Amino acid sequence: MIAPFWADISTNVTPDSHVYWRKNTSEADLNRTTEEITQAFPNVKSIDLKWVLVATWVNVTRYCQQQVNCDTRTNTFQAVVSTDGVRSYVLFLYDELSWDLGDGTFGAGFYSVSS
């Protein structure tokens, strides 16, 4: 499991909430991901990535059980998964985080403290 943000989210509270994903082999995405990986992992000297999967959560809100008077604060973040065919890499990128816990169950025994 890859979980860039461990909380219950909703994409139906605000009209500009979306989840996008793309898998590609474009040179621009491969180069940018290679730079991010080698910067984060200095021991990785040379990699030849084969593909990149980018999943983006844009303006998602916390899950609201009651579906009325829901919190409209939003979070935007990404998970970037890539491989060179031997090793796999995952990057979590966060733009803006305004909330940390949804109304749903906590799942897996983990708890979060609201800020």
C-alpha positions as CSV (number, residue, x, y, z in Angstrom):
1,M,0.0,0.0,0.0
2,I,1.2,3.5,-0.8
3,A,-0.5,6.2,1.3
4,P,0.7,9.7,0.8
5,F,-2.0,11.0,3.1
6,W,-3.5,8.6,5.7
7,A,-7.0,10.0,6.3
8,D,-10.5,9.8,4.9
9,I,-10.9,12.3,2.1
10,S,-13.8,13.5,0.0
11,T,-14.0,14.8,-3.5
12,N,-17.7,15.9,-3.4
13,V,-17.8,18.7,-0.8
14,T,-16.3,21.4,-3.0
15,P,-16.7,21.6,-6.8
16,D,-12.9,22.0,-7.5
17,S,-11.9,18.7,-5.7
18,H,-10.4,16.2,-8.1
19,V,-8.1,13.2,-8.2
20,Y,-5.9,12.8,-11.3
21,W,-3.3,10.2,-12.3
22,R,-1.1,9.6,-15.3
23,K,1.6,7.0,-16.1
24,N,4.1,8.1,-18.8
25,T,7.6,7.9,-20.1
26,S,8.0,11.5,-21.1
27,E,11.6,12.7,-20.9
28,A,10.6,15.7,-18.9
29,D,8.8,13.6,-16.2
30,L,11.6,11.0,-16.1
31,N,14.3,13.7,-15.8
32,R,12.5,15.6,-13.1
33,T,11.8,12.5,-11.1
34,T,15.4,11.4,-11.5
35,E,16.5,14.7,-10.1
36,E,14.2,14.5,-7.1
37,I,15.3,10.9,-6.3
38,T,19.1,11.6,-6.6
39,Q,18.6,14.7,-4.4
40,A,16.6,12.8,-1.8
41,F,18.9,9.7,-1.9
42,P,22.5,10.8,-2.4
43,N,23.7,7.2,-2.4
44,V,21.8,6.7,-5.7
45,K,24.4,7.6,-8.3
46,S,22.8,6.6,-11.5
47,I,19.3,5.5,-12.4
48,D,17.6,5.0,-15.7
49,L,13.9,5.3,-14.9
50,K,11.5,3.4,-17.2
51,W,8.2,5.1,-16.3
52,V,6.6,7.5,-13.8
53,L,3.1,7.3,-12.3
54,V,1.9,10.6,-10.9
55,A,-1.3,10.7,-8.7
56,T,-2.5,14.1,-7.7
57,W,-5.2,14.9,-5.2
58,V,-6.3,18.5,-5.7
59,N,-8.4,20.5,-3.2
60,V,-9.7,17.4,-1.4
61,T,-11.6,17.9,1.8
62,R,-12.0,15.8,4.9
63,Y,-14.6,13.1,4.8
64,C,-17.9,14.4,6.2
65,Q,-20.3,11.7,7.6
66,Q,-23.3,14.0,8.0
67,Q,-23.0,15.6,4.5
68,V,-24.2,18.9,6.0
69,N,-22.1,21.8,7.3
70,C,-19.0,20.0,6.1
71,D,-15.5,21.5,6.6
72,T,-14.4,23.0,3.3
73,R,-10.7,23.3,4.1
74,T,-8.7,21.6,1.4
75,N,-5.5,19.6,0.9
76,T,-3.4,19.2,-2.3
77,F,-0.7,16.5,-2.6
78,Q,0.9,14.0,-4.9
79,A,2.4,10.5,-5.0
80,V,5.0,9.9,-7.6
81,V,5.9,6.2,-8.2
82,S,8.8,5.2,-10.6
83,T,11.1,2.4,-11.4
84,D,14.3,1.6,-13.2
85,G,13.1,-2.0,-13.6
86,V,15.1,-3.2,-10.6
87,R,14.3,-0.7,-7.8
88,S,11.2,1.3,-7.2
89,Y,10.9,4.8,-5.8
90,V,8.0,6.7,-4.3
91,L,8.0,10.5,-3.7
92,F,5.3,12.3,-1.6
93,L,4.9,15.9,-2.5
94,Y,2.7,18.3,-0.5
95,D,1.4,21.6,-1.7
96,E,-1.1,22.8,0.9
97,L,-2.4,20.9,3.9
98,S,-5.2,22.5,5.9
99,W,-6.6,19.5,7.7
100,D,-5.4,16.2,9.1
101,L,-8.3,14.0,10.1
102,G,-11.7,13.0,8.6
103,D,-15.0,12.0,10.2
104,G,-14.7,8.4,9.2
105,T,-13.1,5.5,11.1
106,F,-9.4,5.7,11.9
107,G,-8.4,2.4,10.3
108,A,-5.4,0.2,11.1
109,G,-5.3,1.4,14.7
110,F,-3.5,4.7,13.9
111,Y,-4.7,8.0,15.4
112,S,-4.1,11.5,14.4
113,V,-4.2,14.7,16.6
114,S,-6.1,17.5,15.0
115,S,-4.1,20.7,14.7
